[in-house]
Amino acid sequence: MSATVEFARMNGLGNKILVVDMRGRPDKVTPAAAVALNADPQTEFDQIMAIHDPKADGTDAFIDILNSDGSKAQACGNGTRCVVQALAAETGRKAFTFQTVAGILNAVEHEDGTISVDMGRPVFNWDRIPLAEEFHDTSRIELQIGPIDNPVLHSPSAMSMGNPHAIFWVDRDVMSYDLARFGPLLENHPMFPERANITLAQVTSPTSLTTRTWERGAGLTLACGSAACSAAVSAARTGRTGRTVTINVASAKPPATLSIEWRERDDHVIMTGPAEWEWSGRLDPSTGLWSREDTREAEAQ
Ligand SMILES: N[C@H](CCC[C@H](N)C(=O)O)C(=O)O
């Protein structure tokens, strides 16, 4: 078995993704390799999407997701779009079915290059998000940060998109909050036994939101797909918007949007947006040692 595997540095709205091809191998990308790769400015990332041989009938691959701190994640919307683009370029196919620890995801690459992922159904049960306290209505839970008599952030919507999310609704520009300070306090708050992704969301029209996210296990990222899904569901759930919205991801570079539909007929959340390949290389999945091999750029020349 070769010591190294192919990987691609990609992004989804600036969310830094490493897509690692682990097919045909019995091992996994180790947390130590993830931490080592993230420590290198050239390969720093938000998530690793490791493509493994399928485990379930009718699926194309099992996707193992690691955050940059080496922790495991159950879902990654931006990363899933990157995997679709990589496999579509490799196979010429457009539609794929993946399995993650959170379940089965169906995805398709459109003619215009955008990719839609069925992220499944949101989960609102307090003990499946999970939350540490019982709330019968998790669309607005009791949690605040900042001065007791004048909290900076309070009363978030909580849910799971396979991974835990807390959406704080704000009425100022989401970029005007010190999320770098509040994010880790909330990510690691005792209310979230498995930690949580923390998103600030502002309604900008009856069909659009702006979001900014402090990600569990990755910190401030330029974009978070599952958080965009959670914000869209929370907005509809609390009567702020309808079930189809455009998400303006405030920190995305370049500025970009995601389209989210919380589908009426089956409550599935459909996320549509771009993915971008940047460069390719090879890496050792146990140590994180890597080399750059821009085969695709070479082919293009
Ligand atoms: N940090 C997240 C996983 C990645 C989510 C985000 N990058 C996305 O696009 O959904 C977690 O630990 O739940």
The ligand as an SDF file (V2000), in Angstrom:
LIG
                    3D

 13 12  0  0  0  0  0  0  0  0999 V2000
  -17.3160   22.3560   11.8150 N   0  0  0  0  0  0  0  0  0  0  0  0
  -18.5200   21.5770   11.5370 C   0  0  0  0  0  0  0  0  0  0  0  0
  -18.3150   20.7060   10.2720 C   0  0  0  0  0  0  0  0  0  0  0  0
  -18.1340   21.5130    9.0090 C   0  0  0  0  0  0  0  0  0  0  0  0
  -19.2890   22.3970    8.7140 C   0  0  0  0  0  0  0  0  0  0  0  0
  -19.0930   23.3850    7.5900 C   0  0  0  0  0  0  0  0  0  0  0  0
  -17.7600   23.5580    7.0760 N   0  0  0  0  0  0  0  0  0  0  0  0
  -20.0840   23.1430    6.4760 C   0  0  0  0  0  0  0  0  0  0  0  0
  -19.8330   23.5750    5.3470 O   0  0  0  0  0  0  0  0  0  0  0  0
  -21.1590   22.5770    6.7880 O   0  0  0  0  0  0  0  0  0  0  0  0
  -18.8280   20.6420   12.6960 C   0  0  0  0  0  0  0  0  0  0  0  0
  -17.9090   20.2320   13.4190 O   0  0  0  0  0  0  0  0  0  0  0  0
  -20.0100   20.3170   12.8500 O   0  0  0  0  0  0  0  0  0  0  0  0
  1  2  1  0
  2  3  1  0
  2 11  1  0
  3  4  1  0
  4  5  1  0
  5  6  1  0
  6  7  1  0
  6  8  1  0
  8  9  2  0
  8 10  1  0
 11 12  2  0
 11 13  1  0
M  END
$$$$
